């Protein structure tokens, strides 16, 4: 037994995850899949037999970081023990042929919707290849439960609830490589949350490209509300099931936020047990919406959140035209768009703090896509 | 950004005196003398933190929840003590 274990040298995989938390969850799923199939995950890039870079392809600085990281890892093919260089993620999807052509050290490229290819990507030699497909919603024809290795501190985990986006905002290229909006099924999310809670996770942070749209592709009328309600029930169940549980030992569902943090205030929180919940809405003013080629999500959100009323915290302003005399005194000083933040409150007396996130960078000048 | 800083500062100031539930993350990145955590409204790596400068006789561990009374506020971060 010992002899046979010694005889088989495990392939060591080094993994770099760049970009947003959704990409990080993709990385965690790939790491879990690798570990389940007998690969060793190493923290030393010099020791790795295979190096994987899960890239970001969103804004210029992120693309540059991705390219720099790929080049840094490519050097280890001659100076380290790396035999194979793998590039995954958004940059791989967006510029697949370009990066293969321009960085010949790359051995394997695959995109975010074909996570199962990680097993083929890291294979050295000709050992049999397990036939496992995993898509970006973490569903697989072959395995019922997608394994995952958390890279965040053990008490918190991101929960990716959907993938892609149906909006056509002029400043954002994400739908081009992450695809149309599609939600993970509620039962998958509840099951995953339960597994995470069982392994000690105390806080779930829901992430997606368009959090408020959750469930619309599944025909759910109140998708995000319904999902949060079920997750909240789950946390209550876990609390009841444990004799030592106190309120503070329950996992909390926190910080529902979307990725367009660089382009709008879009960070929000939902606590189902509270009578109020702040949510952010990307934009509300028709002129600004037109500039973004986007759609206002205000009305859509209110229909998805029955019983909730909008409460305006701060407005969305563009530089006023000379003829406009209605603008507030300060708005004339802005040359670029500043972003709106709202909170949605119940009609009852609000009890929860209204929170305005600090992320409010304007979109790139000229409205060009990143 | 400037406008938003003012809004954030003002809103955080309104939280002084409140007691909020904080998930403790560990020693603060700003100073070894402070602990840091997040309220449910503070997204990891996006929003600010609650910096804790007084935890009484407790020896709090990362990953646990504590009631924290907010005593001061800054532009994006809050300061408080475990009660």
Contacts between the chains, C-beta under 8 A, distances in Angstrom:
chain1	res1	chain2	res2	distance
A	21	B	45	7.7
A	152	B	44	7.7
A	153	B	25	7.0
A	153	B	26	7.8
A	153	B	62	6.7
A	153	B	63	6.8
A	154	B	63	6.5
A	155	B	23	7.0
A	155	B	62	6.6
A	155	B	63	3.0
A	155	B	64	7.9
A	156	B	23	7.4
A	156	B	44	6.6
A	156	B	63	7.8
A	200	B	63	7.6
A	202	B	23	6.7
A	202	B	63	5.7
A	202	B	64	7.8
A	202	B	65	7.3
A	203	B	23	5.5
A	205	B	43	6.6
A	205	B	44	6.2
A	248	B	21	6.9
A	248	B	64	7.2
A	248	B	65	3.6
A	248	B	66	7.6
A	249	B	65	7.6
A	252	B	21	7.9
A	252	B	23	7.2
A	252	B	40	5.8
A	252	B	65	7.6
A	254	B	23	7.8
A	254	B	38	7.7
A	254	B	40	4.6
A	254	B	43	7.4
A	255	B	40	7.0
A	255	B	41	7.3
A	255	B	42	7.0
A	255	B	43	3.7
A	255	B	44	7.1
A	255	B	46	7.6
A	255	B	47	7.7
A	257	B	43	5.1
A	257	B	46	6.6
A	261	B	46	6.0
A	265	B	4	7.5
A	267	B	43	5.3
A	267	B	46	5.4
A	267	B	47	6.3
A	269	B	40	5.6
A	269	B	41	4.5
A	269	B	43	7.7
A	271	B	40	5.5
A	278	B	41	6.9
A	313	B	7	7.7
A	314	B	7	5.8
A	330	B	3	7.9
A	334	B	3	7.8
A	338	B	3	5.5
A	338	B	4	7.3
A	339	B	4	7.8
A	341	B	7	7.6
A	352	B	41	8.0
A	353	B	11	7.9
A	353	B	15	6.3
A	353	B	18	7.6
A	353	B	20	7.7
A	353	B	39	7.8
A	353	B	41	6.0
A	354	B	11	7.1
A	355	B	11	7.1
A	355	B	41	3.9
A	355	B	42	7.8
A	355	B	47	7.7
A	356	B	4	7.3
A	356	B	7	5.3
A	356	B	8	5.9
A	356	B	11	5.5
A	357	B	43	7.4
A	357	B	46	6.5
A	357	B	47	5.7
A	358	B	4	6.3
A	358	B	5	7.5
A	358	B	8	5.2
A	358	B	46	7.9
A	358	B	47	6.3
A	358	B	48	6.6
A	358	B	75	7.8
A	358	B	76	4.9
A	359	B	46	6.1
A	360	B	1	6.1
A	360	B	3	7.7
A	360	B	4	4.1
A	361	B	1	6.8
